[in-house]
């Protein structure tokens, strides 16, 4: 049985049946301006809360409410209310125990973060418990960041010839690189190596890195590549 018009189903199911149509026939209101009116029947039978959680688990940057509304085919107001409920639930404000992660509205969008109370546990895991060796792709990317940083993912990908997103995430999780600002012209995040990287290599500064020119005569061409990006 569907909910009354304008209300989301109490149990989060069959929300396609409960989606109200506006005066212009747009079931999502102005959220659909982003990508057109989606097929609401695609998600019938799924939980809105769970759908939002599934999307938020895979994003790398905060996602605006309007984009999430389009993703789950619900009005912006409903999605915003659900996100607020999830954030409160994770913080233990709905009677349950606080989770080890939080949902925050920062930087113009929503994203899941580890809870500050458990930062020490996370740091210890990343620095000591995560002992798997880096892949060749990760080592290549780390070298590029060490020698050419601060540098954006796009430039890293251009130098390596492949998308660098997943490798950058791995290096971030290991604490070997960190975001250090944004590119003034593109707004892209810039990455550089961390103190942990220097510690692991036994270096004091990046100036102590061995010069690459004798081993890689074509290094000067990287500047030309970057200018073309």
PyMOL commands that place a pseudoatom at each C-alpha (Angstrom):
pseudoatom trace, name=CA, resn=UNK, resi=1, chain=A, elem=C, hetatm=0, pos=[0.000, 0.000, 0.000]
pseudoatom trace, name=CA, resn=UNK, resi=2, chain=A, elem=C, hetatm=0, pos=[1.556, 3.293, -1.042]
pseudoatom trace, name=CA, resn=UNK, resi=3, chain=A, elem=C, hetatm=0, pos=[1.831, 6.393, 1.118]
pseudoatom trace, name=CA, resn=UNK, resi=4, chain=A, elem=C, hetatm=0, pos=[-0.310, 9.473, 0.715]
pseudoatom trace, name=CA, resn=UNK, resi=5, chain=A, elem=C, hetatm=0, pos=[0.715, 11.991, -1.877]
pseudoatom trace, name=CA, resn=UNK, resi=6, chain=A, elem=C, hetatm=0, pos=[3.730, 14.074, -0.821]
pseudoatom trace, name=CA, resn=UNK, resi=7, chain=A, elem=C, hetatm=0, pos=[4.874, 11.599, 1.860]
pseudoatom trace, name=CA, resn=UNK, resi=8, chain=A, elem=C, hetatm=0, pos=[7.701, 9.085, 1.666]
pseudoatom trace, name=CA, resn=UNK, resi=9, chain=A, elem=C, hetatm=0, pos=[6.789, 5.500, 2.650]
pseudoatom trace, name=CA, resn=UNK, resi=10, chain=A, elem=C, hetatm=0, pos=[7.412, 4.983, 6.337]
pseudoatom trace, name=CA, resn=UNK, resi=11, chain=A, elem=C, hetatm=0, pos=[9.412, 1.796, 5.773]
pseudoatom trace, name=CA, resn=UNK, resi=12, chain=A, elem=C, hetatm=0, pos=[11.346, 3.132, 2.785]
pseudoatom trace, name=CA, resn=UNK, resi=13, chain=A, elem=C, hetatm=0, pos=[9.831, 0.668, 0.292]
pseudoatom trace, name=CA, resn=UNK, resi=14, chain=A, elem=C, hetatm=0, pos=[7.999, 1.179, -2.976]
pseudoatom trace, name=CA, resn=UNK, resi=15, chain=A, elem=C, hetatm=0, pos=[8.819, 4.875, -3.045]
pseudoatom trace, name=CA, resn=UNK, resi=16, chain=A, elem=C, hetatm=0, pos=[8.055, 5.072, -6.786]
pseudoatom trace, name=CA, resn=UNK, resi=17, chain=A, elem=C, hetatm=0, pos=[4.371, 4.664, -5.926]
pseudoatom trace, name=CA, resn=UNK, resi=18, chain=A, elem=C, hetatm=0, pos=[4.626, 7.412, -3.344]
pseudoatom trace, name=CA, resn=UNK, resi=19, chain=A, elem=C, hetatm=0, pos=[6.413, 9.994, -5.519]
pseudoatom trace, name=CA, resn=UNK, resi=20, chain=A, elem=C, hetatm=0, pos=[4.135, 13.023, -6.027]
pseudoatom trace, name=CA, resn=UNK, resi=21, chain=A, elem=C, hetatm=0, pos=[3.999, 14.741, -9.406]
pseudoatom trace, name=CA, resn=UNK, resi=22, chain=A, elem=C, hetatm=0, pos=[4.380, 18.504, -9.516]
pseudoatom trace, name=CA, resn=UNK, resi=23, chain=A, elem=C, hetatm=0, pos=[2.142, 20.827, -11.456]
pseudoatom trace, name=CA, resn=UNK, resi=24, chain=A, elem=C, hetatm=0, pos=[4.442, 20.534, -14.446]
pseudoatom trace, name=CA, resn=UNK, resi=25, chain=A, elem=C, hetatm=0, pos=[4.426, 16.745, -14.295]
pseudoatom trace, name=CA, resn=UNK, resi=26, chain=A, elem=C, hetatm=0, pos=[7.982, 16.592, -12.974]
pseudoatom trace, name=CA, resn=UNK, resi=27, chain=A, elem=C, hetatm=0, pos=[8.003, 14.010, -10.139]
pseudoatom trace, name=CA, resn=UNK, resi=28, chain=A, elem=C, hetatm=0, pos=[11.321, 15.223, -8.764]
pseudoatom trace, name=CA, resn=UNK, resi=29, chain=A, elem=C, hetatm=0, pos=[10.802, 18.965, -8.823]
pseudoatom trace, name=CA, resn=UNK, resi=30, chain=A, elem=C, hetatm=0, pos=[13.856, 20.940, -9.855]
pseudoatom trace, name=CA, resn=UNK, resi=31, chain=A, elem=C, hetatm=0, pos=[16.199, 18.013, -9.091]
pseudoatom trace, name=CA, resn=UNK, resi=32, chain=A, elem=C, hetatm=0, pos=[15.479, 16.662, -12.560]
pseudoatom trace, name=CA, resn=UNK, resi=33, chain=A, elem=C, hetatm=0, pos=[17.055, 19.679, -14.156]
pseudoatom trace, name=CA, resn=UNK, resi=34, chain=A, elem=C, hetatm=0, pos=[20.371, 17.911, -13.657]
pseudoatom trace, name=CA, resn=UNK, resi=35, chain=A, elem=C, hetatm=0, pos=[19.713, 14.934, -15.892]
pseudoatom trace, name=CA, resn=UNK, resi=36, chain=A, elem=C, hetatm=0, pos=[16.051, 14.817, -16.904]
pseudoatom trace, name=CA, resn=UNK, resi=37, chain=A, elem=C, hetatm=0, pos=[13.216, 12.863, -15.323]
pseudoatom trace, name=CA, resn=UNK, resi=38, chain=A, elem=C, hetatm=0, pos=[14.428, 9.357, -14.358]
pseudoatom trace, name=CA, resn=UNK, resi=39, chain=A, elem=C, hetatm=0, pos=[12.397, 6.194, -14.671]
pseudoatom trace, name=CA, resn=UNK, resi=40, chain=A, elem=C, hetatm=0, pos=[10.918, 5.941, -11.181]
pseudoatom trace, name=CA, resn=UNK, resi=41, chain=A, elem=C, hetatm=0, pos=[9.869, 2.332, -11.677]
pseudoatom trace, name=CA, resn=UNK, resi=42, chain=A, elem=C, hetatm=0, pos=[13.503, 1.201, -11.789]
pseudoatom trace, name=CA, resn=UNK, resi=43, chain=A, elem=C, hetatm=0, pos=[13.895, 1.436, -8.031]
pseudoatom trace, name=CA, resn=UNK, resi=44, chain=A, elem=C, hetatm=0, pos=[10.480, 0.198, -6.885]
pseudoatom trace, name=CA, resn=UNK, resi=45, chain=A, elem=C, hetatm=0, pos=[10.815, -2.084, -3.858]
pseudoatom trace, name=CA, resn=UNK, resi=46, chain=A, elem=C, hetatm=0, pos=[14.164, -0.682, -2.695]
pseudoatom trace, name=CA, resn=UNK, resi=47, chain=A, elem=C, hetatm=0, pos=[14.757, 1.305, 0.480]
pseudoatom trace, name=CA, resn=UNK, resi=48, chain=A, elem=C, hetatm=0, pos=[15.508, 4.995, -0.035]
pseudoatom trace, name=CA, resn=UNK, resi=49, chain=A, elem=C, hetatm=0, pos=[17.714, 5.028, 3.068]
pseudoatom trace, name=CA, resn=UNK, resi=50, chain=A, elem=C, hetatm=0, pos=[19.668, 1.999, 1.919]
pseudoatom trace, name=CA, resn=UNK, resi=51, chain=A, elem=C, hetatm=0, pos=[19.962, 3.395, -1.608]
pseudoatom trace, name=CA, resn=UNK, resi=52, chain=A, elem=C, hetatm=0, pos=[21.462, 6.624, -0.283]
pseudoatom trace, name=CA, resn=UNK, resi=53, chain=A, elem=C, hetatm=0, pos=[23.862, 4.671, 1.901]
pseudoatom trace, name=CA, resn=UNK, resi=54, chain=A, elem=C, hetatm=0, pos=[24.943, 2.555, -1.076]
pseudoatom trace, name=CA, resn=UNK, resi=55, chain=A, elem=C, hetatm=0, pos=[25.706, 5.649, -3.137]
pseudoatom trace, name=CA, resn=UNK, resi=56, chain=A, elem=C, hetatm=0, pos=[27.490, 7.450, -0.306]
pseudoatom trace, name=CA, resn=UNK, resi=57, chain=A, elem=C, hetatm=0, pos=[29.726, 4.425, 0.291]
pseudoatom trace, name=CA, resn=UNK, resi=58, chain=A, elem=C, hetatm=0, pos=[31.348, 4.764, -3.143]
pseudoatom trace, name=CA, resn=UNK, resi=59, chain=A, elem=C, hetatm=0, pos=[31.775, 8.535, -3.516]
pseudoatom trace, name=CA, resn=UNK, resi=60, chain=A, elem=C, hetatm=0, pos=[35.191, 10.185, -3.198]
pseudoatom trace, name=CA, resn=UNK, resi=61, chain=A, elem=C, hetatm=0, pos=[33.947, 13.733, -2.705]
pseudoatom trace, name=CA, resn=UNK, resi=62, chain=A, elem=C, hetatm=0, pos=[30.888, 15.329, -1.067]
pseudoatom trace, name=CA, resn=UNK, resi=63, chain=A, elem=C, hetatm=0, pos=[27.789, 14.949, -3.269]
pseudoatom trace, name=CA, resn=UNK, resi=64, chain=A, elem=C, hetatm=0, pos=[25.120, 17.696, -3.377]
pseudoatom trace, name=CA, resn=UNK, resi=65, chain=A, elem=C, hetatm=0, pos=[21.613, 16.794, -2.225]
pseudoatom trace, name=CA, resn=UNK, resi=66, chain=A, elem=C, hetatm=0, pos=[20.214, 17.492, -5.701]
pseudoatom trace, name=CA, resn=UNK, resi=67, chain=A, elem=C, hetatm=0, pos=[22.500, 14.890, -7.287]
pseudoatom trace, name=CA, resn=UNK, resi=68, chain=A, elem=C, hetatm=0, pos=[21.579, 12.304, -4.681]
pseudoatom trace, name=CA, resn=UNK, resi=69, chain=A, elem=C, hetatm=0, pos=[17.879, 13.064, -5.314]
pseudoatom trace, name=CA, resn=UNK, resi=70, chain=A, elem=C, hetatm=0, pos=[18.320, 12.293, -8.999]
pseudoatom trace, name=CA, resn=UNK, resi=71, chain=A, elem=C, hetatm=0, pos=[20.267, 9.110, -8.189]
pseudoatom trace, name=CA, resn=UNK, resi=72, chain=A, elem=C, hetatm=0, pos=[17.518, 7.674, -5.996]
pseudoatom trace, name=CA, resn=UNK, resi=73, chain=A, elem=C, hetatm=0, pos=[14.568, 9.236, -7.881]
pseudoatom trace, name=CA, resn=UNK, resi=74, chain=A, elem=C, hetatm=0, pos=[13.088, 11.174, -4.975]
pseudoatom trace, name=CA, resn=UNK, resi=75, chain=A, elem=C, hetatm=0, pos=[12.229, 14.848, -4.382]
pseudoatom trace, name=CA, resn=UNK, resi=76, chain=A, elem=C, hetatm=0, pos=[15.060, 16.929, -2.944]
pseudoatom trace, name=CA, resn=UNK, resi=77, chain=A, elem=C, hetatm=0, pos=[13.142, 17.732, 0.244]
pseudoatom trace, name=CA, resn=UNK, resi=78, chain=A, elem=C, hetatm=0, pos=[12.560, 14.025, 0.965]
pseudoatom trace, name=CA, resn=UNK, resi=79, chain=A, elem=C, hetatm=0, pos=[16.197, 13.150, 0.353]
pseudoatom trace, name=CA, resn=UNK, resi=80, chain=A, elem=C, hetatm=0, pos=[17.428, 16.013, 2.519]
pseudoatom trace, name=CA, resn=UNK, resi=81, chain=A, elem=C, hetatm=0, pos=[15.192, 14.863, 5.372]
pseudoatom trace, name=CA, resn=UNK, resi=82, chain=A, elem=C, hetatm=0, pos=[16.386, 11.258, 5.010]
pseudoatom trace, name=CA, resn=UNK, resi=83, chain=A, elem=C, hetatm=0, pos=[20.030, 12.348, 5.011]
pseudoatom trace, name=CA, resn=UNK, resi=84, chain=A, elem=C, hetatm=0, pos=[19.426, 14.328, 8.195]
pseudoatom trace, name=CA, resn=UNK, resi=85, chain=A, elem=C, hetatm=0, pos=[17.850, 11.275, 9.818]
pseudoatom trace, name=CA, resn=UNK, resi=86, chain=A, elem=C, hetatm=0, pos=[20.776, 9.069, 8.781]
pseudoatom trace, name=CA, resn=UNK, resi=87, chain=A, elem=C, hetatm=0, pos=[23.297, 11.580, 10.131]
pseudoatom trace, name=CA, resn=UNK, resi=88, chain=A, elem=C, hetatm=0, pos=[21.460, 11.711, 13.471]
pseudoatom trace, name=CA, resn=UNK, resi=89, chain=A, elem=C, hetatm=0, pos=[21.181, 7.920, 13.614]
pseudoatom trace, name=CA, resn=UNK, resi=90, chain=A, elem=C, hetatm=0, pos=[24.907, 7.443, 13.011]
pseudoatom trace, name=CA, resn=UNK, resi=91, chain=A, elem=C, hetatm=0, pos=[25.677, 9.912, 15.822]
pseudoatom trace, name=CA, resn=UNK, resi=92, chain=A, elem=C, hetatm=0, pos=[23.481, 7.929, 18.204]
pseudoatom trace, name=CA, resn=UNK, resi=93, chain=A, elem=C, hetatm=0, pos=[20.790, 10.600, 18.420]
pseudoatom trace, name=CA, resn=UNK, resi=94, chain=A, elem=C, hetatm=0, pos=[17.995, 8.141, 17.622]
pseudoatom trace, name=CA, resn=UNK, resi=95, chain=A, elem=C, hetatm=0, pos=[18.483, 6.013, 20.725]
pseudoatom trace, name=CA, resn=UNK, resi=96, chain=A, elem=C, hetatm=0, pos=[21.116, 3.641, 19.370]
pseudoatom trace, name=CA, resn=UNK, resi=97, chain=A, elem=C, hetatm=0, pos=[24.847, 3.469, 19.941]
pseudoatom trace, name=CA, resn=UNK, resi=98, chain=A, elem=C, hetatm=0, pos=[26.985, 5.951, 17.962]
pseudoatom trace, name=CA, resn=UNK, resi=99, chain=A, elem=C, hetatm=0, pos=[28.610, 4.391, 14.886]
pseudoatom trace, name=CA, resn=UNK, resi=100, chain=A, elem=C, hetatm=0, pos=[32.273, 4.463, 13.983]
pseudoatom trace, name=CA, resn=UNK, resi=101, chain=A, elem=C, hetatm=0, pos=[31.423, 6.674, 11.023]
pseudoatom trace, name=CA, resn=UNK, resi=102, chain=A, elem=C, hetatm=0, pos=[29.489, 9.885, 10.463]
pseudoatom trace, name=CA, resn=UNK, resi=103, chain=A, elem=C, hetatm=0, pos=[27.476, 11.423, 7.638]
pseudoatom trace, name=CA, resn=UNK, resi=104, chain=A, elem=C, hetatm=0, pos=[28.382, 15.079, 7.237]
pseudoatom trace, name=CA, resn=UNK, resi=105, chain=A, elem=C, hetatm=0, pos=[27.127, 17.918, 5.062]
pseudoatom trace, name=CA, resn=UNK, resi=106, chain=A, elem=C, hetatm=0, pos=[30.376, 19.683, 4.163]
pseudoatom trace, name=CA, resn=UNK, resi=107, chain=A, elem=C, hetatm=0, pos=[31.752, 21.441, 1.126]
pseudoatom trace, name=CA, resn=UNK, resi=108, chain=A, elem=C, hetatm=0, pos=[28.327, 21.740, -0.465]
pseudoatom trace, name=CA, resn=UNK, resi=109, chain=A, elem=C, hetatm=0, pos=[27.558, 18.037, -0.314]
pseudoatom trace, name=CA, resn=UNK, resi=110, chain=A, elem=C, hetatm=0, pos=[27.209, 14.858, 1.730]
pseudoatom trace, name=CA, resn=UNK, resi=111, chain=A, elem=C, hetatm=0, pos=[29.870, 12.249, 2.437]
pseudoatom trace, name=CA, resn=UNK, resi=112, chain=A, elem=C, hetatm=0, pos=[30.578, 9.505, 4.994]
pseudoatom trace, name=CA, resn=UNK, resi=113, chain=A, elem=C, hetatm=0, pos=[33.637, 9.990, 7.231]
pseudoatom trace, name=CA, resn=UNK, resi=114, chain=A, elem=C, hetatm=0, pos=[35.143, 7.983, 10.071]
pseudoatom trace, name=CA, resn=UNK, resi=115, chain=A, elem=C, hetatm=0, pos=[34.085, 9.326, 13.464]
pseudoatom trace, name=CA, resn=UNK, resi=116, chain=A, elem=C, hetatm=0, pos=[36.672, 11.605, 15.148]
pseudoatom trace, name=CA, resn=UNK, resi=117, chain=A, elem=C, hetatm=0, pos=[36.533, 9.503, 18.327]
pseudoatom trace, name=CA, resn=UNK, resi=118, chain=A, elem=C, hetatm=0, pos=[38.102, 6.591, 16.418]
pseudoatom trace, name=CA, resn=UNK, resi=119, chain=A, elem=C, hetatm=0, pos=[40.786, 8.571, 14.587]
pseudoatom trace, name=CA, resn=UNK, resi=120, chain=A, elem=C, hetatm=0, pos=[43.513, 6.974, 16.682]
pseudoatom trace, name=CA, resn=UNK, resi=121, chain=A, elem=C, hetatm=0, pos=[42.371, 3.469, 15.760]
pseudoatom trace, name=CA, resn=UNK, resi=122, chain=A, elem=C, hetatm=0, pos=[42.211, 4.360, 12.069]
pseudoatom trace, name=CA, resn=UNK, resi=123, chain=A, elem=C, hetatm=0, pos=[45.641, 5.988, 12.132]
pseudoatom trace, name=CA, resn=UNK, resi=124, chain=A, elem=C, hetatm=0, pos=[47.208, 2.967, 13.819]
pseudoatom trace, name=CA, resn=UNK, resi=125, chain=A, elem=C, hetatm=0, pos=[45.615, 0.628, 11.282]
pseudoatom trace, name=CA, resn=UNK, resi=126, chain=A, elem=C, hetatm=0, pos=[46.848, 2.670, 8.331]
pseudoatom trace, name=CA, resn=UNK, resi=127, chain=A, elem=C, hetatm=0, pos=[50.349, 3.099, 9.667]
pseudoatom trace, name=CA, resn=UNK, resi=128, chain=A, elem=C, hetatm=0, pos=[50.981, -0.255, 11.305]
pseudoatom trace, name=CA, resn=UNK, resi=129, chain=A, elem=C, hetatm=0, pos=[48.228, -2.747, 10.597]
pseudoatom trace, name=CA, resn=UNK, resi=130, chain=A, elem=C, hetatm=0, pos=[48.010, -2.291, 6.831]
pseudoatom trace, name=CA, resn=UNK, resi=131, chain=A, elem=C, hetatm=0, pos=[51.187, -4.097, 5.792]
pseudoatom trace, name=CA, resn=UNK, resi=132, chain=A, elem=C, hetatm=0, pos=[50.352, -5.276, 2.279]
pseudoatom trace, name=CA, resn=UNK, resi=133, chain=A, elem=C, hetatm=0, pos=[52.965, -4.284, -0.289]
pseudoatom trace, name=CA, resn=UNK, resi=134, chain=A, elem=C, hetatm=0, pos=[52.232, -1.519, -2.761]
pseudoatom trace, name=CA, resn=UNK, resi=135, chain=A, elem=C, hetatm=0, pos=[51.510, -2.555, -6.338]
pseudoatom trace, name=CA, resn=UNK, resi=136, chain=A, elem=C, hetatm=0, pos=[53.698, -1.493, -9.232]
pseudoatom trace, name=CA, resn=UNK, resi=137, chain=A, elem=C, hetatm=0, pos=[51.027, 1.037, -10.246]
pseudoatom trace, name=CA, resn=UNK, resi=138, chain=A, elem=C, hetatm=0, pos=[51.014, 2.490, -6.729]
pseudoatom trace, name=CA, resn=UNK, resi=139, chain=A, elem=C, hetatm=0, pos=[54.799, 2.768, -6.657]
pseudoatom trace, name=CA, resn=UNK, resi=140, chain=A, elem=C, hetatm=0, pos=[54.807, 4.512, -10.035]
pseudoatom trace, name=CA, resn=UNK, resi=141, chain=A, elem=C, hetatm=0, pos=[52.152, 6.966, -8.892]
pseudoatom trace, name=CA, resn=UNK, resi=142, chain=A, elem=C, hetatm=0, pos=[53.947, 7.597, -5.603]
pseudoatom trace, name=CA, resn=UNK, resi=143, chain=A, elem=C, hetatm=0, pos=[57.166, 8.355, -7.489]
pseudoatom trace, name=CA, resn=UNK, resi=144, chain=A, elem=C, hetatm=0, pos=[55.366, 10.835, -9.749]
pseudoatom trace, name=CA, resn=UNK, resi=145, chain=A, elem=C, hetatm=0, pos=[53.854, 12.624, -6.760]
pseudoatom trace, name=CA, resn=UNK, resi=146, chain=A, elem=C, hetatm=0, pos=[57.192, 12.699, -4.931]
pseudoatom trace, name=CA, resn=UNK, resi=147, chain=A, elem=C, hetatm=0, pos=[59.084, 14.149, -7.898]
pseudoatom trace, name=CA, resn=UNK, resi=148, chain=A, elem=C, hetatm=0, pos=[56.372, 16.298, -9.522]
pseudoatom trace, name=CA, resn=UNK, resi=149, chain=A, elem=C, hetatm=0, pos=[54.054, 17.198, -6.649]
pseudoatom trace, name=CA, resn=UNK, resi=150, chain=A, elem=C, hetatm=0, pos=[51.954, 18.992, -5.744]
pseudoatom trace, name=CA, resn=UNK, resi=151, chain=A, elem=C, hetatm=0, pos=[50.132, 17.436, -8.665]
pseudoatom trace, name=CA, resn=UNK, resi=152, chain=A, elem=C, hetatm=0, pos=[46.533, 16.643, -9.645]
pseudoatom trace, name=CA, resn=UNK, resi=153, chain=A, elem=C, hetatm=0, pos=[45.053, 13.247, -10.502]
pseudoatom trace, name=CA, resn=UNK, resi=154, chain=A, elem=C, hetatm=0, pos=[44.586, 14.391, -14.079]
pseudoatom trace, name=CA, resn=UNK, resi=155, chain=A, elem=C, hetatm=0, pos=[48.252, 15.174, -14.511]
pseudoatom trace, name=CA, resn=UNK, resi=156, chain=A, elem=C, hetatm=0, pos=[49.256, 11.904, -12.851]
pseudoatom trace, name=CA, resn=UNK, resi=157, chain=A, elem=C, hetatm=0, pos=[46.998, 10.035, -15.260]
pseudoatom trace, name=CA, resn=UNK, resi=158, chain=A, elem=C, hetatm=0, pos=[48.465, 11.892, -18.236]
pseudoatom trace, name=CA, resn=UNK, resi=159, chain=A, elem=C, hetatm=0, pos=[52.004, 10.972, -17.212]
pseudoatom trace, name=CA, resn=UNK, resi=160, chain=A, elem=C, hetatm=0, pos=[51.170, 7.309, -16.561]
pseudoatom trace, name=CA, resn=UNK, resi=161, chain=A, elem=C, hetatm=0, pos=[48.720, 6.999, -19.449]
pseudoatom trace, name=CA, resn=UNK, resi=162, chain=A, elem=C, hetatm=0, pos=[45.984, 5.477, -17.271]
pseudoatom trace, name=CA, resn=UNK, resi=163, chain=A, elem=C, hetatm=0, pos=[43.375, 6.696, -14.791]
pseudoatom trace, name=CA, resn=UNK, resi=164, chain=A, elem=C, hetatm=0, pos=[44.977, 7.228, -11.390]
pseudoatom trace, name=CA, resn=UNK, resi=165, chain=A, elem=C, hetatm=0, pos=[41.882, 7.551, -9.166]
pseudoatom trace, name=CA, resn=UNK, resi=166, chain=A, elem=C, hetatm=0, pos=[42.010, 4.138, -7.468]
pseudoatom trace, name=CA, resn=UNK, resi=167, chain=A, elem=C, hetatm=0, pos=[45.762, 4.268, -6.924]
pseudoatom trace, name=CA, resn=UNK, resi=168, chain=A, elem=C, hetatm=0, pos=[45.556, 7.743, -5.405]
pseudoatom trace, name=CA, resn=UNK, resi=169, chain=A, elem=C, hetatm=0, pos=[42.856, 6.481, -3.016]
pseudoatom trace, name=CA, resn=UNK, resi=170, chain=A, elem=C, hetatm=0, pos=[45.157, 3.637, -1.958]
pseudoatom trace, name=CA, resn=UNK, resi=171, chain=A, elem=C, hetatm=0, pos=[48.048, 6.002, -1.272]
pseudoatom trace, name=CA, resn=UNK, resi=172, chain=A, elem=C, hetatm=0, pos=[45.758, 8.337, 0.667]
pseudoatom trace, name=CA, resn=UNK, resi=173, chain=A, elem=C, hetatm=0, pos=[44.524, 5.434, 2.804]
pseudoatom trace, name=CA, resn=UNK, resi=174, chain=A, elem=C, hetatm=0, pos=[48.127, 4.468, 3.577]
pseudoatom trace, name=CA, resn=UNK, resi=175, chain=A, elem=C, hetatm=0, pos=[48.935, 7.989, 4.689]
pseudoatom trace, name=CA, resn=UNK, resi=176, chain=A, elem=C, hetatm=0, pos=[51.732, 8.280, 2.104]
pseudoatom trace, name=CA, resn=UNK, resi=177, chain=A, elem=C, hetatm=0, pos=[50.162, 11.250, 0.297]
pseudoatom trace, name=CA, resn=UNK, resi=178, chain=A, elem=C, hetatm=0, pos=[47.700, 13.952, 1.254]
pseudoatom trace, name=CA, resn=UNK, resi=179, chain=A, elem=C, hetatm=0, pos=[45.630, 16.729, -0.313]
pseudoatom trace, name=CA, resn=UNK, resi=180, chain=A, elem=C, hetatm=0, pos=[47.557, 19.989, -0.119]
pseudoatom trace, name=CA, resn=UNK, resi=181, chain=A, elem=C, hetatm=0, pos=[45.301, 22.418, -1.964]
pseudoatom trace, name=CA, resn=UNK, resi=182, chain=A, elem=C, hetatm=0, pos=[43.619, 22.956, -5.305]
pseudoatom trace, name=CA, resn=UNK, resi=183, chain=A, elem=C, hetatm=0, pos=[44.756, 24.018, -8.742]
pseudoatom trace, name=CA, resn=UNK, resi=184, chain=A, elem=C, hetatm=0, pos=[43.848, 27.681, -9.277]
pseudoatom trace, name=CA, resn=UNK, resi=185, chain=A, elem=C, hetatm=0, pos=[42.907, 27.181, -12.930]
pseudoatom trace, name=CA, resn=UNK, resi=186, chain=A, elem=C, hetatm=0, pos=[40.953, 23.912, -12.747]
pseudoatom trace, name=CA, resn=UNK, resi=187, chain=A, elem=C, hetatm=0, pos=[39.945, 23.547, -9.094]
pseudoatom trace, name=CA, resn=UNK, resi=188, chain=A, elem=C, hetatm=0, pos=[41.357, 19.997, -9.069]
pseudoatom trace, name=CA, resn=UNK, resi=189, chain=A, elem=C, hetatm=0, pos=[42.760, 18.625, -5.812]
pseudoatom trace, name=CA, resn=UNK, resi=190, chain=A, elem=C, hetatm=0, pos=[46.553, 18.647, -5.584]
pseudoatom trace, name=CA, resn=UNK, resi=191, chain=A, elem=C, hetatm=0, pos=[48.494, 15.857, -3.879]
pseudoatom trace, name=CA, resn=UNK, resi=192, chain=A, elem=C, hetatm=0, pos=[51.920, 15.683, -2.265]
pseudoatom trace, name=CA, resn=UNK, resi=193, chain=A, elem=C, hetatm=0, pos=[53.820, 13.152, -0.197]
pseudoatom trace, name=CA, resn=UNK, resi=194, chain=A, elem=C, hetatm=0, pos=[53.593, 13.163, 3.600]
pseudoatom trace, name=CA, resn=UNK, resi=195, chain=A, elem=C, hetatm=0, pos=[55.994, 12.999, 6.538]
pseudoatom trace, name=CA, resn=UNK, resi=196, chain=A, elem=C, hetatm=0, pos=[55.220, 9.274, 6.736]
pseudoatom trace, name=CA, resn=UNK, resi=197, chain=A, elem=C, hetatm=0, pos=[56.561, 8.856, 3.190]
pseudoatom trace, name=CA, resn=UNK, resi=198, chain=A, elem=C, hetatm=0, pos=[59.822, 10.542, 4.203]
pseudoatom trace, name=CA, resn=UNK, resi=199, chain=A, elem=C, hetatm=0, pos=[59.992, 8.430, 7.359]
pseudoatom trace, name=CA, resn=UNK, resi=200, chain=A, elem=C, hetatm=0, pos=[59.553, 5.173, 5.446]
pseudoatom trace, name=CA, resn=UNK, resi=201, chain=A, elem=C, hetatm=0, pos=[62.305, 6.153, 2.998]
pseudoatom trace, name=CA, resn=UNK, resi=202, chain=A, elem=C, hetatm=0, pos=[64.611, 7.462, 5.727]
pseudoatom trace, name=CA, resn=UNK, resi=203, chain=A, elem=C, hetatm=0, pos=[64.641, 10.974, 4.283]
pseudoatom trace, name=CA, resn=UNK, resi=204, chain=A, elem=C, hetatm=0, pos=[64.487, 14.377, 5.909]
pseudoatom trace, name=CA, resn=UNK, resi=205, chain=A, elem=C, hetatm=0, pos=[63.224, 16.285, 2.868]
pseudoatom trace, name=CA, resn=UNK, resi=206, chain=A, elem=C, hetatm=0, pos=[62.279, 15.506, -0.732]
pseudoatom trace, name=CA, resn=UNK, resi=207, chain=A, elem=C, hetatm=0, pos=[65.474, 17.251, -1.805]
pseudoatom trace, name=CA, resn=UNK, resi=208, chain=A, elem=C, hetatm=0, pos=[67.297, 14.103, -0.697]
pseudoatom trace, name=CA, resn=UNK, resi=209, chain=A, elem=C, hetatm=0, pos=[65.576, 12.014, -3.372]
pseudoatom trace, name=CA, resn=UNK, resi=210, chain=A, elem=C, hetatm=0, pos=[67.964, 10.641, -5.963]
pseudoatom trace, name=CA, resn=UNK, resi=211, chain=A, elem=C, hetatm=0, pos=[68.017, 12.597, -9.207]
pseudoatom trace, name=CA, resn=UNK, resi=212, chain=A, elem=C, hetatm=0, pos=[66.129, 10.830, -11.967]
pseudoatom trace, name=CA, resn=UNK, resi=213, chain=A, elem=C, hetatm=0, pos=[67.820, 12.468, -14.948]
pseudoatom trace, name=CA, resn=UNK, resi=214, chain=A, elem=C, hetatm=0, pos=[70.695, 9.945, -15.200]
pseudoatom trace, name=CA, resn=UNK, resi=215, chain=A, elem=C, hetatm=0, pos=[68.218, 7.053, -15.187]
pseudoatom trace, name=CA, resn=UNK, resi=216, chain=A, elem=C, hetatm=0, pos=[65.409, 8.635, -17.208]
pseudoatom trace, name=CA, resn=UNK, resi=217, chain=A, elem=C, hetatm=0, pos=[66.806, 10.912, -19.954]
pseudoatom trace, name=CA, resn=UNK, resi=218, chain=A, elem=C, hetatm=0, pos=[63.318, 11.791, -21.168]
pseudoatom trace, name=CA, resn=UNK, resi=219, chain=A, elem=C, hetatm=0, pos=[62.214, 13.340, -17.870]
pseudoatom trace, name=CA, resn=UNK, resi=220, chain=A, elem=C, hetatm=0, pos=[62.397, 16.875, -19.277]
pseudoatom trace, name=CA, resn=UNK, resi=221, chain=A, elem=C, hetatm=0, pos=[59.596, 15.963, -21.671]
pseudoatom trace, name=CA, resn=UNK, resi=222, chain=A, elem=C, hetatm=0, pos=[57.186, 15.684, -18.733]
pseudoatom trace, name=CA, resn=UNK, resi=223, chain=A, elem=C, hetatm=0, pos=[56.994, 19.465, -18.554]
pseudoatom trace, name=CA, resn=UNK, resi=224, chain=A, elem=C, hetatm=0, pos=[55.813, 19.536, -22.171]
pseudoatom trace, name=CA, resn=UNK, resi=225, chain=A, elem=C, hetatm=0, pos=[53.204, 16.887, -21.389]
pseudoatom trace, name=CA, resn=UNK, resi=226, chain=A, elem=C, hetatm=0, pos=[51.858, 18.886, -18.454]
pseudoatom trace, name=CA, resn=UNK, resi=227, chain=A, elem=C, hetatm=0, pos=[51.554, 22.038, -20.576]
pseudoatom trace, name=CA, resn=UNK, resi=228, chain=A, elem=C, hetatm=0, pos=[49.317, 20.139, -23.013]
pseudoatom trace, name=CA, resn=UNK, resi=229, chain=A, elem=C, hetatm=0, pos=[46.889, 18.932, -20.324]
for i in range(1, 229): cmd.bond("trace and resi %d" % i, "trace and resi %d" % (i + 1))
show_as sticks, trace
zoom trace
